[in-house]
Amino acid sequence: MFSPPEGAREDATKYADDTPFGQLVKKETGIAAEATGDSVHCELMRAKELVDYEPLSDVGNHRWMPPRGKIVRDLLSDYVLGLVLDYGGMPVETPVMYDLDNPAINEHAGKFGERQYRFKSGNRNMMLRFAACFGMFSIMHDMHISPNTLPMKMYELSTYSFRHEQKGECIGLKRLRAFTMPDMHSLCLDMDQTLSCFEEQMMIGWQTGRDLETPPLAGIFRCTEAFYEEHEEWVKGLVKTSGVPMLIEVLSDRVHYWVAKVDLAAIDGQGRPIENPTVQIDVESSERFDIKYFTDEGEVHPPNYSLFPNRVH
């Protein structure tokens, strides 16, 4: 792990205490056993008549109660939209279902594994989206993009996204099968621009914790070994800019569509991390969906990278 102000490398177990960051360290390093049972918020959300389970629906589908619950949820959505607009993001709205017979859709869906809702619509094999990326990538594919317009930031509040989580894993507002997720994808000119935008959007993530007055968020940065070797000083700079220690995980090979990501987590009453804002450098999707910008020399597939400003389940 790295600690501020200069990004000095330290043994992560040194920080394995009962602070929010210490709880994250214990979870990620396997020092502490995973807590079991319902989170405290499961009782509170019902007692305060904010959110309740919907008995006539599938597991992990909730109803937001009048008057307070729906108002609170809408205010959170408005808050995130304000962050996005101030940052230059463009709101869009896209469908919740996609055709798995499309090669790009099928390949992208395959990256998520088996936790998907899939069904037949006539002769077509369809899926319910698990994030808003499918529709935004489709829009980007159809655009004629000039490098002068980059970075281009596209945003959707995906109402709803669907993930077929295991029944026993559905816990209150922490993990659901149908949820609302703010989702922003930024198309960048090159890796230098990507690194700059990544840092800007990570700081937006830290800001959400302060604005919403959560317990201090805790961060973990993950990247491939090749990325780390090339950008080690930049990674240290992220820690310095954040002003707090961050756990660093270096992967020997790239097994995901991203080469680097940062996860900022809130810690619940049982010491369990709840993922909130996350930023990822996606190096596959622009090519998979044939997203490109045009220069005098021809077309370029740039890095496409993702920001989930804040989860509003």
PyMOL commands that set and color helices and strands:
alter all, ss='L'
color gray80, all
select helices_A, chain A and resi 12-15+20-29+40-47+68-86+103-110+133-142+147-149+167-169+191-211+225-242+285-288
alter helices_A, ss='H'
color red, helices_A
select strands_A, chain A and resi 2-3+8-9+51-53+62-64+90-91+97-99+118-121+124-128+152-162+178-187+218-224+246-251+258-267+273-282+293-295+298-300+304-308
alter strands_A, ss='S'
color yellow, strands_A
deselect
rebuild
show_as cartoon
